[in-house]
Amino acid sequence: MTRIISLTALVAALVASSAARPSPNTHAVHEKRGAISSRWASSLRVRSDADVHVKIGLKQNNLHRGHDMLMDVSQPSSDNYGNFYTEDEITEIFAPTDDSVNAVKSWLTSSGIHDLRITHSDNKGWLAFIASGEELESLLHTDFYEYEDLETGDRNIATEQYHVPKHIQEHVDYITPGIRFPFLRNPELAKAKRSSSSRKVYNTFQSRPAPPGKIHGAKNTTTGCDEVITPDCVAALYQIPKRTDTPSPNNSLGIFEEGDFYTQADLDSFFTRFSSYKIPNGTAPTPAFIDGAKAPGDIAGGESNLDFQLAYPIVYPQNITLYQTDDSYYAEGYAQGLFNTFLDAIDGSYCTSCYAGECGNSPIDPVYPNNNTSSGYQGKLMCGTYKPTNVISVSYGAAEDYVPQSYYERQCNEFMKLGLRGVSVFFSSGDSGVASRSGCLGNDSTIFNPGWPASCPYITSVGATKIPANRTASDPEVAANDPAGHPYSSAYATGGGFSNIFGIPDYQADAVANYFKNHNPSYPYYNGSILGENGGIYNRSGRGYPDVSANGDNIAVVVQGEDSLSGGTSASSPIFASIVNRIIDERIAAGKPGPLGFLNPILYQNADAFNDITEGTNSGCGTDGFSTAPGWDPVTGLGTPIYPKLRDVLLKV
């Protein structure tokens, strides 16, 4: 019986040595692997009659034009401002060219792979076929071996290097099977649930019990907001008026969640406590469940409750859409990857798009159908199931060093494409100052560790502020920075700094240059991709973040029936996103197109629509971090929103 090796179902990581076959002068090495884990042991050469599922990822077209295309529809001075693209147009623009498809097909057919055996993915990004082991080795001029994970028994087939014709290289991103191995999973994780905290991923929620009576005691925004941030305090801070308009049915605020769940009882309790907002009990988000996700949960999570309890008082009676992602097996931590299944669900082309060797979902992402547990989601991976809302808020993230660079570069390209479709995406900037939840970089852990996706230049990164003791909602806020134990169990500082991956985008170049000119940090720095060069501890030529800020400390929230106070940029992102989504409603009411798309170019051109924050730092890595300053800074960005001014700016474009 012929042996089937389905690569998409196998799990693995790299290899021992295999003898390199000679290749003709017309061919070149396309990929060559580096070191591999000692957990992987090679066994037998792949049988010549084995059926191997082969995929060839084709290079996307026009990615080099993506930034300019986005600026063209995002700069108010452009004649094409607001002329967003449809999903089908985006797929067509970035699909591999017909020349690429034909060149690779011609190579395959001339090598004995009949055209009828080749399938082409819907988004044109993949060519796939089944080849025998002998055919595959002949095609790529290499030898393939099976490898076994000595701890889990997982298997993978791979090679040390492979060759393609030189004239084909420009068309091919990468080929599977090839040199790559999936993420090595921990066999102990199958025995017990693990929390999202073990993934070094922040959903940036921290909380503590509220002092008795304080949840109700901050009604007077001139005296109580330094102790408890209620919906009235948020409204006072940013001059948000009470809603009197009728919301558009086509404008819902999107909120992402994974592994954390709201409960209706907690939402209702919050709505009752703050009855002046007239939000009826039973009000709940519209579910967009992705790959077996479910909500609400039996046990409340702080993150989801916080997001909805902050957003509803700003946007109600506007609808909120909940993008709850992944079945419980994966959402509880049994995968290293983050966001790819969400992006798959709102853009079908993302399921199979390729960039820098990342084609479709990574081996570190959830795999569906989920065969790891009988209770897992047994359906197919959701691709393009939901339309993205005009505004999406995400309070999750990690550090730039958490996943391979190609993983988050591919995601950042997708955020660029969402901007081209008119979607505004907001991410929390993180809660570890210039560090990250996984610590700092370098042998001595002194190099600043930027956050991801907060450092992507195609999202709006939101930092956090606070009202210090004895100040009111009318006084200037400061950067959120609380030492461990005061008041939360863990230290907390608003995330900010400079990317080690992405350069300074043109829309913030003047703002960053002004910061360095007038408020030059005293730390040694490096320029470019050589981490820590010349003793530097931050990248002077990297994309600066956050872009903006909002309050993220002492937030009133009800969790598991108890009054609590929360801190984190988890709070600031939904506040800012809610404000923008509400302004979109005002645009629609004024007869304007609703979506605003990628907002950063407009925001940086209108700094006077923000309360400039000039007090505080974002400590980390054994330093005070960066300091706030007049204008943009890598602690609080441009500052916090002034609703009437921001509304006027966004109604004029």
C-alpha positions in Angstrom: 0.0 0.0 0.0 1.3 3.4 -0.9 2.4 5.5 2.1 0.9 9.0 2.4 2.9 11.8 4.1 0.6 14.8 4.7 3.0 17.7 5.5 0.3 20.0 6.7 -0.6 17.6 9.5 3.0 16.9 10.6 4.8 18.7 13.3 8.6 19.1 13.4 11.8 21.3 13.4 15.2 20.7 11.7 17.6 18.0 10.8 20.8 16.1 10.6 23.1 16.1 7.6 22.1 14.7 4.3 24.3 14.2 1.3 23.9 17.1 -1.2 23.2 15.9 -4.7 25.1 17.5 -7.6 22.9 20.0 -9.4 23.2 21.4 -13.0 24.7 24.8 -13.6 21.2 26.0 -14.5 20.1 25.5 -10.9 20.9 27.3 -7.7 20.3 26.6 -4.0 17.0 28.2 -3.1 17.0 27.5 0.7 19.6 26.0 3.0 18.9 25.3 6.6 20.8 26.2 9.8 21.2 24.4 13.1 18.4 22.2 14.4 17.2 21.0 17.8 18.8 17.8 19.1 15.2 16.5 19.7 15.0 15.8 16.0 16.5 12.5 14.9 16.7 11.5 11.2 15.6 8.0 10.4 15.0 6.7 7.0 15.3 8.2 3.6 11.9 9.0 2.2 10.7 6.1 0.1 10.8 6.5 -3.6 7.2 5.5 -3.9 5.9 7.6 -1.0 3.2 10.1 -1.9 4.3 13.5 -0.8 2.0 16.6 -0.7 4.0 19.4 -2.2 3.2 23.1 -2.1 5.1 25.9 -3.9 4.5 29.3 -2.5 4.6 32.0 -5.2 6.0 35.4 -4.4 3.3 38.1 -4.0 3.2 40.8 -6.6 3.3 44.6 -5.8 4.2 44.3 -2.1 6.9 46.9 -2.8 4.1 49.2 -3.9 1.9 48.5 -0.8 3.1 51.4 1.3 2.7 54.0 -1.4 -0.7 52.7 -2.2 -1.7 52.9 1.4 -0.4 56.5 1.7 -2.3 57.4 -1.4 -5.7 56.5 0.2 -4.7 57.7 3.7 -3.2 61.2 3.1 -5.9 63.9 3.0 -3.9 65.8 0.5 -4.1 62.9 -2.0 -6.7 63.0 -4.8 -7.4 59.3 -3.9 -7.9 59.9 -0.2 -10.6 57.5 1.0 -10.9 55.6 -2.3 -10.4 52.3 -0.6 -10.1 49.0 -2.3 -12.4 46.0 -2.2 -11.3 42.6 -0.9 -11.3 41.2 -4.5 -9.2 44.1 -5.8 -6.7 43.6 -3.0 -6.4 39.9 -3.8 -5.9 40.6 -7.5 -3.3 43.4 -7.0 -1.1 41.3 -4.7 -1.6 38.0 -6.4 1.5 36.5 -8.1 1.7 37.5 -11.7 0.6 35.3 -14.6 4.3 35.2 -15.6 5.2 33.7 -12.3 2.5 31.1 -12.4 3.3 30.1 -16.0 7.0 30.0 -15.4 6.7 27.7 -12.4 4.1 25.5 -14.1 6.3 25.2 -17.2 9.2 24.1 -15.0 7.0 21.5 -13.3 5.5 20.1 -16.5 9.0 19.9 -18.2 10.1 17.9 -15.1 7.4 15.4 -15.6 4.6 16.8 -13.3 1.6 16.8 -15.6 -0.5 19.9 -15.7 -3.6 18.0 -14.6 -1.8 17.0 -11.3 -1.3 20.7 -10.4 -3.9 22.7 -8.5 -3.8 26.5 -8.1 -5.1 28.1 -4.9 -8.1 30.5 -5.1 -5.9 33.5 -4.2 -3.3 32.4 -6.8 -0.6 32.2 -4.1 0.1 28.4 -4.1 0.7 25.6 -6.6 0.1 22.2 -5.1 0.5 18.6 -6.3 1.3 15.1 -5.1 4.7 13.7 -6.1 6.4 10.5 -5.4 9.5 10.7 -3.2 11.6 9.9 -6.2 10.0 12.7 -8.3 10.4 15.3 -5.6 14.1 14.5 -5.0 14.7 14.7 -8.8 12.8 17.9 -9.1 14.7 19.7 -6.3 18.1 17.9 -6.7 18.3 16.8 -3.1 17.6 13.9 -0.7 14.7 13.9 1.7 14.6 12.2 5.1 12.1 11.5 7.8 12.7 13.1 11.2 11.2 12.2 14.5 10.8 14.4 17.6 12.3 12.2 20.3 10.0 13.6 23.0 6.6 13.7 21.2 7.0 11.2 18.3 5.9 13.9 15.9 7.3 13.4 12.4 8.4 15.6 9.6 10.3 15.2 6.3 12.9 17.7 5.3 16.1 18.2 3.5 19.3 20.2 4.2 19.0 22.3 1.0 17.2 22.2 -2.3 17.7 23.7 -5.7 15.5 25.3 -8.3 16.3 26.6 -11.8 17.9 30.1 -11.6 15.2 31.7 -13.8 12.6 30.3 -11.4 14.0 31.8 -8.2 12.5 35.2 -8.6 9.0 33.6 -8.7 9.2 31.1 -5.8 8.9 32.1 -2.2 9.5 28.7 -0.7 8.6 25.0 -1.1 7.2 22.5 1.3 8.5 20.0 2.1 11.8 21.8 2.3 14.1 22.9 5.0 11.6 24.1 7.5 10.4 22.4 10.7 7.3 23.2 12.8 7.5 24.6 16.3 8.6 22.1 18.9 5.7 21.5 21.2 6.0 20.7 24.9 4.6 17.2 25.5 3.7 18.2 29.1 1.2 20.7 27.6 -1.0 17.8 26.5 -1.5 16.8 30.1 -2.8 20.1 31.5 -4.1 23.4 30.4 -1.6 26.3 30.3 -2.5 29.9 30.6 -1.8 32.5 28.0 0.8 34.0 30.3 3.1 31.0 29.6 3.1 32.1 26.0 4.8 35.4 26.9 1.9 37.0 25.3 0.3 40.0 26.9 -3.4 40.5 27.1 -2.4 43.5 29.2 -5.0 43.1 32.0 -4.0 43.5 35.7 -6.5 44.1 38.5 -6.9 44.6 42.2 -10.0 44.8 44.4 -11.7 48.2 44.4 -11.7 50.0 47.8 -15.2 49.8 49.3 -17.5 52.4 47.9 -15.0 53.8 45.5 -16.6 52.4 42.3 -19.6 54.5 43.1 -17.6 57.3 44.7 -16.0 58.7 41.6 -19.2 60.4 40.4 -17.6 63.8 40.9 -15.0 63.9 38.2 -13.3 66.8 39.9 -12.3 64.8 42.9 -12.6 61.1 42.4 -11.0 60.2 39.1 -7.5 59.9 40.5 -8.7 56.9 42.5 -11.2 55.3 40.2 -11.7 55.8 36.4 -15.4 55.4 35.7 -17.2 56.0 32.4 -17.9 59.6 33.5 -14.1 60.1 34.1 -13.3 58.9 30.6 -15.9 61.2 29.2 -14.5 64.2 31.2 -10.9 63.4 30.3 -11.5 63.5 26.6 -14.6 65.7 26.4 -16.8 63.0 25.0 -20.4 64.1 24.8 -23.5 62.0 25.7 -24.9 60.3 22.6 -28.0 61.8 21.2 -27.8 60.5 17.6 -29.0 57.2 16.1 -26.2 54.9 15.3 -25.6 53.5 11.8 -26.5 49.8 11.5 -23.4 49.3 9.3 -20.9 50.6 11.8 -19.9 48.1 14.4 -16.8 48.3 16.7 -14.7 45.1 16.4 -12.9 43.7 19.4 -10.5 40.8 19.3 -10.4 38.2 22.1 -8.6 34.9 22.6 -8.6 32.6 25.6 -10.5 35.2 27.7 -14.3 35.5 28.0 -16.8 38.0 29.2 -19.9 37.0 31.2 -23.3 38.5 30.7 -23.7 38.7 34.5 -20.7 41.0 34.8 -21.7 43.2 31.9 -25.2 43.5 33.4 -23.8 44.4 36.8 -21.6 47.1 35.3 -24.5 48.5 33.3 -26.6 48.7 36.5 -23.9 50.4 38.4 -23.6 53.1 35.7 -27.2 53.4 34.9 -27.0 57.0 33.6 -25.7 55.5 30.3 -29.0 53.6 29.9 -27.5 50.4 28.6 -30.1 47.7 29.1 -29.2 44.5 30.8 -28.7 41.8 28.3 -26.8 44.0 25.9 -24.0 41.9 24.4 -21.7 41.9 21.5 -22.5 40.3 18.2 -20.5 37.1 18.0 -18.1 36.4 15.2 -16.8 33.0 16.4 -13.6 31.8 14.7 -12.5 28.2 14.4 -14.6 26.8 17.2 -14.4 29.7 19.6 -17.2 30.3 22.1 -18.4 33.1 24.3 -19.5 34.1 26.9 -17.7 31.9 29.3 -18.7 30.2 32.5 -15.8 32.0 34.3 -15.2 35.7 33.6 -11.9 36.8 32.2 -10.7 40.3 33.1 -9.6 41.2 29.6 -13.0 40.7 27.8 -15.0 42.3 30.6 -12.6 45.3 30.6 -12.8 45.8 26.8 -16.6 45.7 26.7 -17.2 47.7 29.9 -15.0 50.5 28.5 -16.4 50.5 25.0 -20.1 50.3 25.6 -20.5 53.6 27.5 -18.7 55.4 24.7 -20.4 53.8 21.6 -23.8 52.6 22.9 -26.3 52.1 21.2 -23.8 51.3 18.5 -23.2 47.6 18.0 -20.0 45.8 19.0 -18.7 42.7 17.2 -16.7 40.2 19.2 -14.0 38.3 17.2 -13.5 35.4 19.6 -10.7 33.3 18.2 -9.8 29.6 18.3 -11.2 26.6 20.1 -10.5 26.1 23.8 -7.6 23.7 23.1 -5.6 26.3 21.3 -7.0 29.4 22.9 -5.9 28.2 26.3 -2.3 28.2 25.1 -1.6 25.1 23.1 -0.1 27.1 20.2 2.7 29.7 20.1 1.2 31.6 17.1 -1.1 34.6 17.5 -3.5 36.5 15.2 -3.1 34.4 12.0 -6.4 32.5 12.4 -8.1 35.8 13.1 -6.6 37.4 10.0 -7.6 34.3 8.0 -11.2 34.7 9.0 -11.5 38.3 7.9 -9.4 38.0 4.7 -9.6 34.7 2.8 -6.5 35.5 0.7 -4.4 35.6 3.9 -5.0 31.8 4.4 -2.5 31.1 1.6 -0.5 34.3 0.9 3.3 34.0 1.0 5.9 36.3 2.3 9.6 35.6 3.1 9.1 31.9 3.5 5.8 32.2 5.4 3.1 30.7 3.3 -0.3 30.4 4.8 -0.4 29.6 8.5 2.8 28.8 10.3 3.5 25.4 12.0 3.3 27.4 15.3 -0.4 28.3 14.6 -3.5 26.2 15.4 -4.3 23.5 12.9 -7.9 22.7 11.9 -9.5 20.3 11.9 -8.1 19.9 15.4 -7.2 16.2 15.8 -5.5 16.7 19.2 -8.6 16.3 21.2 -12.1 15.0 20.6 -13.6 18.3 21.8 -11.5 20.4 19.4 -13.0 22.2 16.4 -13.4 19.7 13.6 -14.3 22.1 10.8 -12.0 23.5 8.2 -9.9 26.6 8.9 -12.2 29.6 8.4 -11.0 31.7 5.5 -12.8 35.0 4.7 -15.8 34.0 6.8 -16.3 37.5 8.3 -16.2 41.0 6.9 -13.9 43.2 9.0 -15.5 46.1 10.9 -14.5 49.6 10.2 -12.5 49.8 13.5 -10.8 46.9 15.3 -9.3 47.0 18.8 -6.8 44.4 20.0 -5.4 44.3 23.5 -3.0 41.3 22.9 0.5 41.1 21.7 4.1 40.0 22.4 7.7 41.0 21.7 9.3 41.3 18.3 11.6 38.4 19.3 8.7 36.1 20.1 8.2 34.6 16.6 10.3 34.5 13.4 10.7 37.9 11.7 9.0 36.6 8.6 5.9 35.7 10.7 5.2 39.3 11.9 6.4 40.9 8.6 3.7 38.9 6.8 1.1 40.0 9.4 2.2 43.6 9.1 1.7 43.4 5.3 -1.8 42.1 6.1 -2.5 45.1 8.3 -1.4 47.3 5.4 -3.9 45.5 3.2 -6.7 46.0 5.8 -5.8 49.7 5.7 -6.2 49.7 1.9 -9.7 48.2 2.5 -10.6 51.1 4.9 -10.1 49.3 8.2 -8.6 51.1 11.2 -6.7 48.8 13.5 -5.6 49.7 17.0 -3.2 47.7 19.2 -2.2 48.1 22.8 1.5 49.1 23.1 2.3 46.7 25.9 2.8 47.0 29.7 6.5 46.5 30.2 7.9 49.9 29.2 10.9 49.6 26.9 11.1 45.9 27.7 8.5 43.2 27.0 6.8 40.4 28.9 9.7 38.1 27.8 12.3 40.5 29.2 15.1 42.4 27.5 17.6 41.5 24.7 21.3 40.9 24.6 23.6 38.7 26.7 23.3 41.0 29.7 19.5 41.7 29.1 20.1 45.5 28.7 18.9 46.0 25.1 15.3 47.3 24.8 12.8 44.8 23.5 10.1 46.4 21.3 6.5 45.1 21.2 4.7 43.3 18.4 2.4 44.1 16.6 2.6 47.5 18.3 5.7 48.3 16.2 4.1 47.5 12.9 3.9 50.8 10.9 0.5 50.0 9.5 -1.5 49.9 12.8 -2.2 52.6 15.4 -0.4 51.8 18.6 -2.0 53.0 21.8 -0.1 53.7 25.0 -1.4 54.4 28.5 -1.7 57.4 30.8 -3.0 57.9 34.3 -4.3 60.6 36.6 -1.9 61.0 39.5 -3.0 61.4 43.1 -4.7 64.6 44.0 -5.3 65.6 40.4 -8.6 65.8 38.5 -9.9 64.9 35.1 -9.3 68.5 34.1 -5.6 68.3 35.0 -2.9 66.9 32.7 -2.4 63.2 32.8 1.0 61.5 33.1 2.5 58.4 31.5 1.3 55.2 33.2 4.2 53.7 35.3 3.5 51.8 38.5 6.2 49.9 40.4 5.5 46.4 41.5 3.1 46.4 44.5 2.0 50.0 43.9 -0.8 49.3 43.3 -0.6 46.1 41.2 1.3 42.9 42.0 3.5 43.3 38.9 5.3 46.4 37.7 3.5 48.2 34.9 4.8 50.8 32.5 3.2 51.9 29.2 5.0 50.2 26.3 7.0 52.3 23.9 10.3 52.6 22.0 11.7 51.9 18.5 11.4 48.8 16.4 14.3 46.5 15.6 12.5 45.4 12.4 10.7 48.2 10.8 12.2 51.6 9.8 10.8 55.0 10.6 7.7 55.5 8.3 7.5 58.7 6.4 4.3 59.9 8.2 6.2 60.1 11.6 9.7 61.0 10.3 9.4 64.7 11.4 7.9 63.8 14.8 10.7 61.3 15.5 13.4 63.7 14.3 12.0 66.5 16.5 12.1 64.2 19.5 15.8 63.3 19.0 16.7 66.9 18.2 15.1 68.5 21.2 14.9 65.6 23.8 17.8 63.4 22.9 17.9 60.3 25.1 21.3 59.8 26.9 21.4 56.1 26.1 23.9 54.6 23.5 22.1 53.5 20.4 22.6 51.5 17.2 21.3 52.1 13.7 19.8 49.3 11.6 19.6 45.6 12.1 22.8 44.8 14.0 21.4 44.4 17.5 23.4 46.2 20.2 26.1 47.4 17.8 28.6 49.8 19.5 27.0 49.1 22.9 23.7 50.6 21.9 20.5 49.6 23.7 17.9 50.8 21.2 17.5 51.2 17.5 17.7 54.9 16.6 16.4 54.2 13.0 13.4 52.1 14.0 9.6 52.9 13.8 8.7 54.7 16.9 5.7 53.7 19.0 3.1 54.3 20.5 1.3 56.7 18.2 -1.3 57.9 20.7 -2.5 57.2 24.2 -5.5 57.0 26.5 -6.1 56.3 30.2 -5.0 52.8 31.4 -4.9 52.9 35.2 -7.4 52.4 38.0 -10.1 51.5 35.6 -13.4 50.5 37.2 -14.4 47.0 36.1 -16.7 44.2 37.3 -15.1 40.8 37.2 -16.8 37.6 38.6 -19.3 39.8 40.4 -16.6 41.8 42.2 -15.8 45.5 41.8 -12.2 45.8 40.7 -9.7 48.3 39.4 -7.7 47.4 36.3 -4.5 48.7 34.8 -2.9 48.2 31.4 -2.8 49.4 27.8 -5.6 46.8 27.5 -7.8 49.7 28.6 -6.3 52.4 26.4 -6.8 50.6 23.0 -10.6 50.1 23.3 -11.1 53.6 24.6 -9.3 55.2 21.6 -10.9 52.7 19.1 -14.4 53.5 20.6 -13.8 57.2 20.1 -12.9 56.7 16.5 -15.8 54.4 15.8 -18.2 56.8 17.3 -16.8 59.6 15.1 -17.4 57.4 12.1 -21.0 57.3 13.1 -21.0 61.1 13.0 -19.4 61.0 9.5 -22.1 58.7 8.3 -24.8 61.0 9.8 -23.2 63.9 8.0 -23.5 62.1 4.7 -19.9 61.2 4.4 -18.4 57.8 3.7 -17.9 56.0 7.0 -14.6 54.2 7.0 -11.4 56.1 7.8 -8.9 53.4 7.2 -5.3 53.9 8.3 -5.3 56.9 10.5 -1.7 57.6 11.4 -1.0 60.1 8.6 -3.9 62.2 9.6 -3.1 62.0 13.3 0.5 63.1 12.9 -0.6 66.1 10.9 -3.1 67.1 13.6 -1.2 67.0 16.8 -3.3 69.8 18.2 -6.2 67.4 18.4 -4.4 65.7 21.4 -3.6 66.5 25.0 0.2 66.5 24.9 1.6 64.4 27.8 4.9 65.8 29.1 5.3 64.0 32.4 6.5 60.5 33.1 8.7 57.7 31.7 8.4 54.0 30.6 11.0 52.2 32.7 12.4 48.8 31.9 15.6 46.9 31.3 17.2 48.4 34.4 16.6 52.0 33.1 14.1 54.7 33.4 13.2 54.1 29.8 12.4 57.0 27.6 10.9 60.3 28.8 7.9 62.1 27.7 8.4 65.5 26.0 6.5 68.2 24.2 5.2 66.8 20.9 5.4 63.1 20.0 7.5 60.9 22.3 8.1 57.1 22.5 6.2 56.9 25.8 2.7 58.4 25.1 2.9 59.2 21.4 1.0 62.3 20.3 -0.9 62.2 23.6 -4.6 61.6 24.5 -7.6 62.5 22.3 -9.6 65.7 22.6 -12.9 64.4 21.2 -14.3 67.7 19.8 -11.0 68.5 18.0 -10.5 65.0 16.7 -14.1 64.9 15.5 -13.7 68.1 13.6 -10.5 66.9 11.9 -12.1 63.6 10.9 -15.3 65.2 9.7 -13.4 67.5 7.4 -11.6 64.7 5.5 
